[in-house]
């Protein structure tokens, strides 16, 4: 189970994930969708994805993470990785 921390501020919603744990990317995508993207309270708030552990060998690139999370499919908000 992916632990999801949602921190709301005036600027956006932060989704923090482990960029070195590729086996759980699909679970992270499900959590992102269920906990943030499908919630009415977050509809117009920008989304910032923080890819933790980028310094480790084998960590996914920002492009890989955006693809795995389906971020390129999001049209109704600003998304940053």
C-alpha positions as CSV (number, residue, x, y, z in Angstrom):
1,X,0.0,0.0,0.0
2,X,1.3,3.4,-1.0
3,X,1.2,5.9,1.8
4,X,-0.3,9.1,0.4
5,X,0.4,12.4,2.1
6,X,-1.8,15.2,0.8
7,X,-0.5,18.7,1.7
8,X,-2.7,21.6,0.6
9,X,-1.5,25.1,0.4
10,X,-2.6,28.1,-1.5
11,X,-0.5,27.3,-4.5
12,X,-1.5,23.6,-5.1
13,X,-1.6,20.0,-4.1
14,X,1.6,18.0,-3.6
15,X,1.8,14.3,-4.4
16,X,5.0,12.7,-3.1
17,X,6.1,9.4,-4.5
18,X,9.2,7.1,-4.6
19,X,10.8,7.4,-8.0
20,X,12.9,4.4,-7.3
21,X,10.1,1.9,-6.7
22,X,8.8,1.2,-10.2
23,X,6.9,-1.8,-9.0
24,X,4.5,0.5,-7.3
25,X,3.9,3.1,-10.0
26,X,0.5,1.6,-10.9
27,X,-0.5,1.7,-7.3
28,X,0.7,5.3,-7.0
29,X,-1.4,6.1,-10.1
30,X,-4.5,4.6,-8.5
31,X,-3.9,6.5,-5.3
32,X,-3.4,9.8,-7.2
33,X,-6.6,9.2,-9.2
34,X,-8.7,8.2,-6.2
35,X,-7.4,10.7,-3.6
36,X,-6.8,13.8,-5.7
37,X,-7.9,13.7,-9.3
38,X,-11.4,12.5,-8.7
39,X,-12.1,14.8,-5.7
40,X,-14.2,17.9,-6.4
41,X,-12.2,19.9,-3.8
42,X,-9.0,19.6,-5.9
43,X,-10.5,20.1,-9.4
44,X,-9.0,23.6,-10.1
45,X,-5.9,23.4,-7.9
46,X,-2.5,22.8,-9.6
47,X,-0.9,19.4,-9.0
48,X,2.8,19.2,-8.1
49,X,4.3,15.7,-8.1
50,X,7.5,15.4,-6.0
51,X,9.6,12.5,-7.3
52,X,11.5,11.4,-4.1
53,X,14.8,9.5,-4.3
54,X,15.9,10.9,-7.6
55,X,19.5,10.6,-6.5
56,X,19.4,6.8,-6.4
57,X,20.7,4.7,-9.3
58,X,17.9,3.4,-11.4
59,X,15.4,6.0,-10.3
60,X,12.8,6.8,-12.9
61,X,13.1,10.1,-14.8
62,X,10.4,12.8,-14.6
63,X,9.2,11.8,-18.0
64,X,8.8,8.2,-17.0
65,X,6.9,9.2,-13.8
66,X,4.6,11.5,-15.8
67,X,3.9,8.7,-18.2
68,X,3.3,6.1,-15.5
69,X,1.0,8.3,-13.5
70,X,-1.0,9.4,-16.6
71,X,-0.1,13.0,-16.2
72,X,0.0,13.7,-19.9
73,X,-3.7,12.8,-20.0
74,X,-4.7,15.5,-17.5
75,X,-6.2,18.5,-19.3
76,X,-8.1,20.4,-16.6
77,X,-5.2,21.6,-14.4
78,X,-1.5,22.6,-14.4
79,X,0.8,19.6,-13.5
80,X,4.4,19.9,-12.5
81,X,6.9,17.0,-11.9
